[in-house]
Structure formats: structure tokens, C-alpha cells
Amino acid sequence: MRAGFISASLHASLDGKRVINYVQWRSREEMEVATQDQDFIAMKKQVGKFAPHDFNFYEVVVTMEA
């Protein structure tokens, strides 16, 4: 995987109508470079097989832990 990549989690709704793909990067810059990478582009296509989706980018504003 690309430099800066931390983790990815793919969540598909039980009704098959939605997908949430939660990916973490160390920095926005490393993520932006990776989005041009063929491996990342292939991953987006793979996610598309689960359910309709679009890709949006967010910043973490709150984290809760046990």
C-alpha cells in the first residue's frame, strides 16, 4: 500500500443499497498522491461492486473510545 496509508474499512448496508468506505491516511497530501495511484483506482472500482457509492473526503472532528 502507499506511503501514509493507515487503514481501510468497508461497510456494506444489509439491504445492499449503501456502502461506507472508511480510509485513514497520515496526511491529506499523502492521500491526494495515492488517489492518482493505479492501486487506489482499482480499489475504488472494487468498492463499486458492493453498492452505489460516491467518494467524499472528511476530516475527523471527534473520536470517542471506550
Residue, then its C-alpha position, 0 to 999 in steps of 0.5 A: m500500500r502507499a506511503g501514509f496509508i493507515s487503514a481501510s474499512l468497508h461497510a456494506s448496508l444489509d439491504g445492499k443499497r449503501v456502502i461506507n468506505y472508511v480510509q485513514w491516511r497520515s496526511r491529506e497530501e499523502m492521500e491526494v498522491a495515492t488517489q492518482d495511484q493505479d492501486f487506489i483506482a482499482m480499489k475504488k472500482q472494487v468498492g463499486k461492486f458492493a453498492p452505489h457509492d460516491f467518494n467524499f473526503y472528511e476530516v475527523v472532528v471527534t473520536m470517542e473510545a471506550 
